[in-house]
């Protein structure tokens, strides 16, 4: 009996619990990312462009993306935290590396949430229910399937909060820096949210205030001094902010002042012209009872007035508010758990019932890009796109027109480097100029994203005379850059 009790206690050590959480994160995201990749969803959205830009960095041209124009990707959005994937891509150059890295890091956000719940309640059951909440809500699934670098924010900001709670100053600073480096406008949103949270969180108000001021300063420095000086000869998407919010001011400061001086208008946008109410219903409005609830409102003023999102929380759009909703939910329930009333069993029961309810509701959740997940955590049940003709056509084009010994390719097809969101693939690029030489893709007129301008990429590339059509099969085209023939 004594040996049984000792063995039972050894299984209940904190380390084994933490290890179990990490294993769940790895196991679920490994299979999910493989399914995402094998279903050819790597053609989706910006993932291919990011893959190409990272590949070009490893080949000596820092974050250079050749399509739709020769530009440095940091001139559109600065996201240095994503560069942490470079050592892994240097070893494993497959396109799957980036997908798995993003999904795995996002899923690892369950670990700091587990640690926080454990610290606040001293109860492992409560902590494991927080892991269930993390994986089962619909917005977590939506972000997982977005294949975008905003996924990293969920992990970094939850780790920052956990570091504060556990009084790990160095880790808090490190994760604050990583959070600010996820994306330039996220630095501003985090800064504004942190300044508001500092008003309500009296224990850590200094840390939140410091993060808030730093985030705002970082955003303006990046937008005003760094991004305009990066390589972008065609000014691709350089005026995106003013295209969206130009009616509110002629500069970043004027736009910010307009939002600050029209609080009732901002509240109206959030509650009537966005998905915020639906988002909060997912968490039973419990985050609104915590100091972190304000952290969800500030980014929503951004999302609800951004015409690209139209107030929706599709794709990765909810990544900037989900961490605050999760931590606010746990904060509210932990206060009830630690109250003077003996209601711990009721709190635990309500928590378990709510997690099971949303897990069941979202068991076969289909994201905005048409992909789906199932089960309590993640799984491999992504529907397979009809890609046989595309793959066979691409392989035939490659075999016919590309020398297998070519070393000048910045990234090659065999490594699944999708070049841009239009399901288009740069097969080779000139090593010196980095101009794309051979471009293959599904160049039909319809764009699968309703919020994007419909483009005919074939006409766009051939009308100037720079490219010519080498071969066509159905909607698939192989284009050749005429300038490459002269090199």
N, C-alpha and C positions, 0 to 999 in steps of 0.2 A: 504493500500500500504506500509506504514512504517513497519508494522509487517512482511509483506512478504520480504521486503528488509533485515530486521534484521535476519529473519530466514535463508535467503540465505547467508548472511555473516557468520552466525554461522556455516553453513555447510562447509564453505571454510577455516576453521581454520586449521593450520598445523597439530594439533594432529589428527584430523579426517582423513586427508590424510595419515598420518603415520599408523594409525590404519587400514585403508583400505588396505594398502600394506601388513601388517602383516596378515590380514584376508585372502587375496588372497594366500599368501605363505602357510598358514595353510590348507586352504580348498583344494587347488590343490594337495599338497603333502600328505595330509591325504588319499585322495581317490587313488592317484597314488601308495602310499606305501601299502595300503590295497590290491589293485589289484596285485601288485608285489608279495605280500606275499601269497595271496589266490591262485595265479596261480602256486604256488610251485616254484617260481623262487628263493626262499630263499636257494635252493640247489646250487645256482650259485656261482662259483668261490670261493673267500676267505671269503665271508660273513658268511658261516657256521662256518668256523674255528675261525673267530673273535667272533662270538656269543658264541662259546664254551669257548674260552679263557676268555672272560668277565664273563661268568657264573662261571668258575673255580675260578676267582678272588673273586667273592662274596662268594665262598665256601672255602676260605682260601688258595688257591694255585694261586699265582699271575701270571696271563696271561699264564697259562699252557695249552698247546694244545697237545692232545694225539696222533694224527695222522697227517702225516705219521710217526712221531717220537715224543717221549716225550721231549718237548722243551718249553722254554719260548719264547713267540712270539716277545718280545722286542729284542731277539738275532738276529732277521731277520730285523725288522724295528722298530725303536723307535717312538711311536706316543702317547705321554702322553695326548695330547688334547682330544683324543677319550675317555679317562677315565671319562670325564664329563658326559657320558651317564650312568655310574654306579649307581648313585642314582635313576635314572628312571628305570633301569633294576631291582634294588632291590625292587621297588614297583610293577612294571609291568614286570614280567619275561618272557613275550612272546617274541618270536623271532621277532615279528613285531616292538617291541620297538626300536631296533637298526636301522632297515630300516627307520622308520619314523624319528628318531632323525637325521640321516645323511641327508635324503632328506630335512627335514624342515630347518635345519641349512644352508644347501646349498641355498635353496630358499630364506632364510632371507637375503642373500646377495643383494637382490633387494632393501632392505631398505637403507643401506648406499649409494648405487648407486643413489637412489632417492634423498637422502639428499645432495649428492655432486652436482647433476644436478641442484637441487633447489638453492643451494648456489651460483653456478657459473652463473646462468641465471636469478634468481628471477622469474621464470616462472613455474607454475605447469603443464602446458601442456607439456613443454619440459621434466620435471621431470617424468611425467607418460609415456612418450615415451621411456625414459631410462628403465623403468620397462618392457615395451614391448620388447625392445631389449634384456634385460636380459633373459627373458623366451623363446623367440621365436627362438634364434639361435640354430643351430643343435648341437653344442658342449655342451651347457647347458643341453640339453636333453640326450645326450650320457652319460654325467657324472651322471645325476640323476639316470639313469638306471644301473649304474655300481655297486651300493651297496658297496662302498669302502670309507675308511676314508679320502681320499684325497678331498672328497666333502667339508669338513669343511674349507679347505684352502680358498675357494672362499669367504666365509663370513668373515673370520678373516682378510684377507689382505685388503679387501674393507673397513672393519671397521677401520683398522689401517690408511688407507689413509683419510677416513672421519674424524677421530680424529685429524689428522694433520691439515686438512683444517679448522676445527672448533676450533682449538687450545685447545683441551682437552688432556693435557699431560698424565695424569694418564691412560686414556682410550687408548691412543696411545701405552704406554708401555705395558699395559695388552694385547692388541690385537697383539702386536709384539711378546710377549712371546707365546701366543696361536698359532700364525702363525708358529713360529719356532718349536712348539711341534706337528705339524700335522704329520710330517714324517722326519726322519733324513736327507735323501738326499735332501728333500725340503728345509731344513734349509740352506744347502750349495747353492742351486739354488737361493733361496731368497737373501742370502747374496751377491752372485755374481751380481745378478740383481740390488740390492739396491746400491751397489758400483758404478755401471755404471749409474744408474738413478741420483745419487748424482752429477755427472758431469754436467748434463743438467738441473736439478731442483735446481736453485740457492737459492730459498726461503727456502727449507727444506733440504738443502744438509747435514747439520749436523745430522739431524735425519736419513736420508738415509745412511749416512756413518757409524753411530753407529750401525744401524741395519745390515749393510753389514758385518762389522767386527765381530759382535756378531754371525751372522749366520754361517760364515766360521769356527769360533772357536768352536761353539756348535757341528757342524758336525764332526770335527776332534776329539773332546773329546769323543763324543758318539761312533764313529767308532773305535777309538784307545784304549779307556780305559773302556768304559761301556759295550758295546755289547759283546766283547770277554769273559767277566767274567760272563755272564748270563748262565743259565742252558740250555745247548744244547749238550747232550752227543754224538749225532750222527753227529754233525757239519752240521746240515741241513741248506742249503743255506747260510752258513757263508762266502763263497768265491764268492758270486754272482758278486760283483764289478770286481774282477780280472778275473772271467770267461768271463765277457763282455768286459773289457777294459785292460786286462793284457798285450796285445800287445803294449800298449802305455806307460807302465811303471811298475816297480815292487813294487811301493808304491803309496799311495793316492797323495802325493805331486808330484811324478814324472808324474803321469797321468795328474794332473792339469797343470803342467809346459808344457807338450806336447801340450795340447790344447791351452795354451796361446802363445806358440811359433809357432803355425801353424794356424794363423787366416784365411788365404785364403782357406785352406783345410776345416776348420770348416764352413766357409760361403758356400762352395760348398756342403757340406753334408746337410746343412739346406735347401738350395734352390733347390737342385736337387734330394735329396734322402729322402725327408720327405714330410709331408702333409702341410707344412708351407704356401706355396702359396695358397692352397685351404682355409686354415684357415683365412688368411688375406683377401682373396676375400669375405668371409662371412661378413667382417666388412668394405668393400670397401677401404681397405688399409688406412683408416683414422688414426688408432693407430700409424702407422709409422711416422706420422707428429707430434707426441707428444713426450715429454720426456719419456713417459712410453713404447714407442715402443721398446726400448732397453730391457725392461723387458721381452719381448716375445722371443727375440733372444737367450739370455743366456740359458734358459731351453731347447730351441729347439736344441742346440748343444748337449745336454744330450740325448734328445729323438731320434734324427736322427742317433746317433751312437750306440744306445742300440738295440741289435739284437732281444730282446723280442718284442719290438714295431715295428721294421723295419721302423721307421719313421712315423708310423701311429699315428693318434690322436684318436684311438678307446678307449672304456671303460673310464677310469679316466685319461688317459694320458695327456689330454689338461688342467687339473685342475690347473697346475702350470703356465699356460700362459693366461688363459681366463680372470682372474681379471685385468691384465694389458691391455689386448686388450679392455675390456669394458671401463675402466677408460680413456684409450687413445682416444677412439672413442668420449666419452663425452667431453673430454678436447678439442679436435680439433673443434668440432661443437660449443662448448661454446665460443671459441675464435672468430669464425666467427660471432656468435650471438652478441658478445660485441664489434665488430669492429665499426669503425666510419661510415661505410656505412650502410644505412638503408635496411638491407637485412634479418631482423628477420623473416619476413613471409616466405621468400624463404628457410631459414635454417629449419624452422619448417616444411614446406611442404616436403623438401627433406628427412628430418628425418622420418616423418610419412610414406612417400612412401617407404623408405628403410625397415622400420620395417614391414610394411604390406607385402612387397615383400618376405622377408625371412620367415615371419610367414606363408605365403601361401606355399612357397617352402617346408618348414619343417612340414607341417600340419600333415602328416602321417609318421613321421620319424621313421625308424627302426634302432635300435642300433646294434652294432657289436655282441651283445649276442642274437640277434633275437627278442628282445622286442621292443614294439612300443609305441609311444605317439601320440596324435593328439590334435587339436584345438590350439587356440592362446597361452594359458598357458598349463598346464598339464591336463591329464585326466585319466580315468580308462580303456582306450581301450588297455589293454595288452591282447595279445592272450593267451588262456588257453592251457597250456601244457597237453599232454595226460598222466595224472598221476593217474587215477583211480586204475589201477592195482598195482601201487607202494604203494599208500596209504592203500589199502585194505590188501595187503601182509604185509606191516609193522605193521598194527594194529593187524593182526592175530598173527604175530610173538610175538608182545608185550603181547597180552592176554595170549599166550601159555607159554611164557618163563620168563616173568617178574612179580614179585609180586607187586601188586599195592601199597603195603605199604613200598616198598623199600625206605629207606632214604639215602642210600649211593650214589645215583646217583648225580653226580655233576650237570648235567643238564639232563632233561628228554625229551622224544619225545613229550609229550603233550605240552611242551613249544617250540616246533619247533627249537631245537638246532641242526642244521646241522653241522657235525663235520669237514668236509674238502671239498675241491673243487670237489671231485670225486662223488658227489651226495651220499656220504656215511654218515651214521649216527651212532654215538656212543650212544647206548641205555643206557648202565650203565658203570660206572667206579668205581674201587675200591677207597674208600675214603682215604685210607692210602697211597697207592702207586700211585694212579691216573692212573693206567694202565687200558686201556679199556677192559671190560669183554665181553660185547656183542656188535658186530658190524654188522649193517645191511646196505646193499647198492646195488645199481645197479652197478655190477662189470664187465661190459662188457669191451672188450679190447679197443674199440674206445674212444678216448678222444675228447670232443666237442671243445677244444681249439687248434687251429692249431699250436700256438706258444709254446705249452707245450709238453713235452716229453710224448708220448703215454705209458701208464702204464697198466699193468694187476694187479689191486690191490689184487684180490683174490689170485693169485699165489705169489705175494709179501708177503702177510701176512701168507700164509699157508706153503710156502716152507721151512721155518725155523723150522717148527714143533710147533711154539708158538700158532698158532690158528688152529682150526679144523672146518670143515663145519658141522653145526648143521642141517640146512635145506636149500633146494634150490627150487625156483619156477621161471622158465624161467631164466631171467638174474639177479634175485634178490637172494642174499645169506645172510644167517645169520651165522656169525662166532662166535666162543667162544674161549676166551683166556684160554689156559690150566693152566696157572699159577693161575688164579682165582679159579680153582677147589681145589687147594692145600691150599688156605687161609681159 
